[in-house]
């Protein structure tokens, strides 16, 4: 929040016209003159002067429109002078009228800084950061996908799936290109492209969402720790497969994303091997049938 006030002050300085130093706080009037005081008046005298003038010019006491306008100025002057820091800034502005930028920045920082809700500032920052984070992740992911699609491995995978769907019969019809495009779209949707260091963008990984879910994440972590301690330290049960994999990953100091790619790679290799065996068996069956 401390960093938000200077930024807000700078923004206001850039957008708003700069008034004269003597017109920043109490317009064209002198805050002390409005209360009928001298500059060396103490806090008690300021309070008494305001109370006395409010009895005379308060809208509940005096319905005159001019008196009402004067009371607004008196109340503003009192708000400035009753606060020690604001009064100190006002006295500095009177003593140094040539420092227009500094005095204006101090005024807007004091005036708008107190009215800024820290929760609104935090929510705004999280939304902005999360938006930039998502755009960056999406851009990196799309670039990585396009790079992978240019590799021979992807093109070979595309041809293999096309061969599997068409049964190895190449169509020479006009619609062959449309079939190729359709197959490519299906491959893009079905094939899990494992790209090291780049994951598909997800709202669950955004800083804003993670901040909102922080209590849930902490509770989930504590529950996991308690269950682990009870299961393997107290009851001395054998490790489950997932937990054994976790211990292996942590012992070897392998990042979670790399470990996931290793596991998924093994699954993909197993699927390819099973597919190749199936094709080989079908081919042998077709040859045997043809020889008969």
N, C-alpha and C positions, 0 to 999 in steps of 0.2 A: 504494500500500500504506500510505503514511503517513496518508492520509485514511481508510483503512478501519478503523484501530485506534481512533481517537476515536469513530467511529460504533458500533463493536462495544462499546466501553466504555459509551456512552450507552444502548445497547439492554440491556445487562446490568444497568445501574443501574435501568432501568425495570421489568425483569422479575423481578429477584432481590431478596429482602429485604436490607436493610442491616444487617450485624452491627456490633457495637461495634468501635471502632478497634483496641483491643488484641486482638481476636479475628479480625482479618482475615488476618494472615500465619501465625501459629502457634497458631491456635485460642485457648484461654484461657491458654496458656503464653507465656513470654517467650523469644524466639529465643536471646538471649544466655544465659539461665539453662539452657536445654536443652543447650547446649554447655559450660556451666560457665565462661563468660567474662564479662568486664565490657564495657561499651559502647564503651570506647576500645581494644579489642583490635585488633591489626593483622591483615593477611591471613595471615601466616605462623602466627600463634597460632590463628586460626580453623581453618586446615587441620590443624594438629597436634592440636587438640582433637577434631575430627571423626574423624581417623584413630584416635586413642586410644579413643574411644567405640565406633567401628565394630568394633574388635577384641573389645570386650566384649559388644556387643548385636547384632551382625550375625546373621541367622538361620542362617548357616553355622557360626557359632561358638557360638551359644546357642539351643537349640531351644525355650526357654521362651516361651509365647505373649505374656506381658506384656512380655518383653524385645523381642519382635518389634514390638509396638505402639510401644514407646518408640523403637526404631530408626527407624521410619517418621517420627516427629516430629523425631528428630535429623537425619535426612537432609533433611527439608523445611527445617529451620532452617539447615542448611549451604547449601542451594541459594539461600536468600534472602540470607545474609550474605556468601557468597563473591563475588557479583556487586556491583560498586561502586554501580551505579545503583539496583538493588533495595534494597541496604542503606541507601543514602541516603534512599530513600522510606520505608523502615521506621523509620529514626531520626527522620524528620520526623513520621511518624504518632505516635511515642512522645512527641515534644515538643509536638505540637498535636493532642491527642485530640478536641478540639471540632470539627475540620474533617472531619466524617465523610464527607460526599459527596466531597470532594477526595481524601481518602486511599483511599476505596473505588475511585474511578475510576482512580487511579494503580495500585492493586494489580491490578485486572482488566485494565488496559491492558498491564501488564508480564507478567502471567501468561498471558493469552490471545493477546496480540500476537505473542509468540515462537512460539506453536504454530499460528498461522494460516498456511496454505500460500498464498503469493501467487498461485500458478496457480489454486487453487480460487476465490480472491476475484475474479481476472480473469475466469474462466469464468462465475462467477455474475453479475457485473456485465454481461457481454456478453449473457447469456441474458435478463436482465431488460430491458436497454435494447432488445434486438432484439424482444422480445415487445411492449413499448409502441410501438416503431416500426411493427411490422406492424399492430397494432390501429389506430393512427392513420392509416396509409396506407389500410387497408381502409375505415375510416369515411369518410375524405375521398373516396375513389373512389366508394363507394356513393352518397354525397350528390350528387356531381357527375353520376353516371349518372342519378339521379332528376331532377335539374334539367334535363338535356339532353332527357329523355323528355317534358318538359312544353313543349318549344319547338315552334313550327310546322314548323321544318325536319325534325325527327324524325318528326312526324306525317305530313308530306308524303312522306317517304321510306317510311314504313310503308304508306301508301295506294298508293304507286307499286309497291312489291313485291307487295302484295296484288292489285293490278290485273294485274300481270304473271303471277302464278300462277293467277289465276282466268280469265284471258283477257278481262277487262273485263266478265264476266257476274256481276252481283250476285245472290247466292243469297238466297232468302227463306224457306228452310227453317228448322226449329227449330235445326238444328245450325250455323246461320250464326255465332252467337256463339262456339261452340267452334272454328270455323274461324278466326275472327278472333284468338282467343287463341293458337291454334297458330301462326298466321302471325306474331303478335307475338313469341312465343318464338323462332321461327326468325330473325326480324329481329334480336332482341337478341343471338343467338348469331353471326349472320353479319356484321352491320354493325359495322365498326370505328369506335367513337365516339372521335373525336379531341378531347380536352379539354386545352386549354392549361394546363400546370402540374400536371396530375394524371395519373399513370400507374397502370396496373393493378398491384396489390401483387405483389411477387415476392420469394421467399426469397433470390434472388441479390443483391438490393440491401440486404439487412439488414447492419447493422454487424458482427454476429458472423460471418456467412458471409464478408463481405469481409475481415475480419481473418484468418480461416483461409486464405483464398485469396490473401492478400497476396503471398507468395513467387511464386505462379504469375502474378499480375497484373504484378508487377515484371519477371519473366522475359519475359512476353509483350510488354510495352512495350519492353524493350530489344531484343528480336528485331525488332519492327516498326521501331524507329529504325535498326537496322543495315541491314535490308533496304531501307528508304527511302534511306539514304545511299548504299548500293552501287548501287541501281537508277538514281537520278536525279542523284547527284553524281559517281559514279565512271564508270558506263557511259553516262550522258547519254541514257537511254531516254526516249521520249515518255510523258507521264503517262497512266495508265489512267483510265477514266471515273470510278471510285470515288475515286481519288486526286485527280482534278481537282475533283470535287465537294467533297472535304474541304478543298482549298486555297481554293475559293470561299467555303465556310462560314467558315473561319478568317479569311480576308481581310476579309470583311464583318462579322466578329465576331458572327455569329448563333449563339445557343445550340443545342446538339445537338438538344434536344427540339423547338425551334421549326423547325429545319431538317428534321427528320423529319416534322413535321406538314405542312410545305410540300410535300415530296416525295410523301407519302401523299395529300395533297389533290389534287395533280396527277393521280395515278393514279386516284383516285376520280372526278374530273371526266371523265377519259378514258373510264372504264368507263360512266359515265352517258350520255355522248355516244354511245358505241357502242350502248348499249341503246336510246336514243331513235331512232337511225337504223334499227336493226333493227325496232323497232315500226312506224316510219313505212313501211318497205318492206313489212312484212306487211300493214299497213292498205291500202296502195295495191294490193297483190296481191289482197286480199279484195274491194276495190271493183271492180277490173277484172274479177274472176271473176264478181261479181254482175251487172255490166253486160252480160256476155255472155249 
